[in-house]
Amino acid sequence: MNERFKKTISLAICSSMLLSMASCSLLSIEDKVLDLADDLAKAVVARDYNKVIKLAGKEDDDLEAAMSLSTDTSAQINDAREVIANTLTYEIDEDSYKGDSKMGSVDIVFTYVDYEKVEEEVPVFVDIDDFEEAVEDCKDTVEKTITFKFAKKNGDIVCTNIGVASDIFPYATEEFNFALGPVEYIGGFDFVGSNTGFVCNDVTSLTCELSVIGDGQYLTWEYYYTVEADGTSLYQSDTITEENPTELTATYSSDDGELLPDGEYYFGFYTVNSEFIYGAYCDVTHTEITPSPTPTPVPYSGQNVTPGAEYTYPEDGIVAVPGTDMVFDLPDGYVCLAPEDPKYQEIMDGDQWMADNAFLCADNGEGADVVVIRLTSGQGYEAQADGFSETVEALASSYTQYGMVTTINTSYYVGDRNFPAGIIIVSRGYGESDICISLCLIGDEDDAFLVTVLSDSQSDLSDIMAGLSIV
């Protein structure tokens, strides 16, 4: 083979290789895939399902449902999903492209607001405007990278895995927490100082409290209230603003500080848009005072009593409880009364049985009288302690003719012993001080004694019991 023939063959081989390489370059689909990916990303962000399936060459029911952002829920929740979707952006990562003359793939990075952070910051949204504002304020975002695959089919290039686009819409079924109607967050009402049945007696003002429950405690409430009495309008408040409240409060007072007239009072609560929130009724009454004759002190009637064998009246106010390991040390200001003292006779009120069984009688010069008597029923302390509260209730019923009666059951610890007690409060009406009959049962296995304090303060019994000790 001569040299000219060799050179001809060599040139032919080189030309063939160059043509082959040029042919491969011309057959690459990278540019088309990247253009198609951009069109696809735009359609996904715009949630243009018809264009998406045109680029994919087939339908996808799950993607269609996700892109619609609509479920059988409230319009506000569907609108909230739209707000999230409106933050969606994309960027094509061209460096991620892989492919040949027939197939190719590329990554598209989608970004949207981190709606879970929005929900953490705002537990409940007032309305869609409130939600949109919270989304705008949120600086946190979520990045989601989706690899889309493309291939030649029937001369066209189409996306072969369009279903992965559903991953961009995790919020398509999210149930955002929007506020319900205000009445849904009201747990009930109360009138300060009212008794059972919402009756207020002898009051110069009324305060109604609505309890706020659940998500209502995360809201800012703007409301006003109105007050009526027996159907007659009395008052309308200015707008009140409460942030994250546990209760909504409304107060109405008499103009002159006098008692409110009797009647049925109605408090109505409304939003600033005059949407009804809640209504509550309260009855206002007065105590009718029945004047009682002023008793004539017994010492001046000549019906004096003589003390029993256990009665003592030491000057230092330290008195042992007979037959027990207990000792009273009376508070400062209290004086043990001698039998010849007119005050002693006044307290005994001509009752010789009480005088026979009392071992202590004292007063503080400020209206508090103390008598401690031995109970001689034959029952021990434990037997009488079991039914002490019933005894107090029965005694309280005898005072109803003097005013409104309230009973408080309590107890006092002395060392490791717990003694039952009861306080009977007689409210005699506006301008009159209360009367407190305070009782406490003390004793041991064999002996029982009744501590009685007559005064105008519930705390006087506590003062006396604080001075009782076990030695």
C-alpha positions, 0 to 999 in steps of 0.5 A, a space after each residue: 500500500 503506497 503512502 498516498 493511499 494511507 493518507 487518504 484512509 487516515 483523512 477519511 477516518 478523521 472526518 468520520 470521527 468529527 462528523 460523529 462528534 458533531 452529530 452527538 452535539 446536535 442531538 443533545 436535548 439539554 437546552 430544550 429540557 431547561 426551557 421546558 423545565 422553566 415553563 413547567 415551574 412557572 405553571 406549577 407556581 401559578 397552579 395552572 393545572 391545564 398547562 402542567 398536564 399539557 407539558 406532562 402529556 398526561 393527567 394526575 388526579 392527586 396533583 390536581 387536588 393538591 394544586 386546587 388547595 380546596 377541600 370541604 372546609 371553611 372558606 377562610 382555611 382555603 383562602 389561607 392556603 392561597 396566601 401560602 401558595 402566593 409566596 411560592 417562588 422557584 429557581 432552576 439548578 442548571 448545573 444539576 442537569 443530567 441527560 443524553 439525546 433521549 432523556 434528561 433531568 434537572 432540579 428545581 428549587 421551590 421556596 415558600 413561607 414556613 407556615 408552621 412557624 406562622 402557626 407557632 407565633 399565632 395560635 389562632 387567627 381572627 380572620 384572613 387579613 390577620 393570617 395574611 399579615 402574619 405571613 407577611 411578617 414571617 421571615 422564615 422560608 422552606 426550600 424544597 428541591 424537586 428533580 423533574 425527569 423528561 424524555 422524548 415521546 413521539 417527537 416531543 419532550 415531556 415531563 415523565 414524573 409530574 406527580 412529584 410536584 405535589 410535594 410542593 403543596 404540603 399545606 394543601 390539606 392544612 387546617 389553619 386555626 381561625 377564631 370561632 364566634 365570640 360566644 363559643 369562647 364564653 364559659 359562663 358568668 358570675 356576679 361578684 358577691 352574689 349568692 346562689 341564684 345570682 342574687 345580690 343583696 344591699 349593693 351599691 354596684 354590680 360587677 358581672 364577669 364572663 369567663 373566657 375559655 379555650 382559644 379565646 384567651 389568645 385573642 384581643 377582645 374589643 367589646 362594650 356592654 349595656 345595663 338594663 333594670 327591669 327592661 329600662 336602659 341604664 347605661 352603655 359603656 365605651 369600647 373596652 380592649 382586653 388582650 389574652 383575657 381570662 374574663 371580660 368584666 362589666 361594672 355598674 354603680 349607682 350615681 350617688 353611692 346609695 344602694 341600687 334599687 331592687 329589680 332584675 338587672 341585665 348585662 349585655 356584652 357586644 363586639 365593637 360591631 354590635 355583634 351579641 356576645 353574651 347576656 347575664 341577669 342578676 336580681 338585686 334585693 334589700 334586707 328588711 330590718 325588723 327592729 328588735 327591742 333592746 334587751 335589758 342587761 340581766 345584772 340590772 334586773 336582779 337575776 344574777 347567776 353564780 359561777 360553777 366550781 371550775 370557773 376561774 378568772 386569773 389576771 394574767 389570762 392564762 386558763 387551763 382547760 379542766 381535766 385536759 392537757 390544754 391551756 388558753 393564753 388569752 390575746 392582749 386586751 382580753 380580761 377574765 371577768 370576775 363573777 361580780 363584774 356586771 359584764 360577766 352577768 350580762 354575758 351569762 344573761 341569767 342562764 344558770 346552766 351556762 354559769 355552772 358549766 363555764 370555766 372561762 368568760 372574758 371580753 376585750 372591751 371592744 365588743 368581743 365576748 368569749 365563753 368556754 363551757 363544759 358540755 355535759 351531754 354524756 357524749 365524749 369529744 369524738 362523738 360530738 365532733 362527728 356531727 358538729 357541722 350539723 349542730 352549727 347549721 341547726 343553730 344558724 337557723 335560729 338567727 334568720 329572724 335577725 337578717 341574712 344568715 351565712 354559715 362557714 365551716 372550718 377547723 383549727 389545728 392545735 399541735 397535731 389535733 384538728 378541732 372542728 369550728 363553725 362561724 355564723 354570720 348574721 348580715 343585718 342590712 345596709 348601715 348595720 354591722 354584721 354579727 358573728 357567732 363563732 364556735 369551736 369544739 375542743 376536748 379529748 376522749 373523755 371531755 368536750 368543751 365549746 368555745 363561743 365568741 360573740 363579736 362583729 369579726 370572723 377573725 376573733 375566734 382565730 385570735 382565741 384559738 391561736 392562744 390555745 396550746 397543749 402542754 
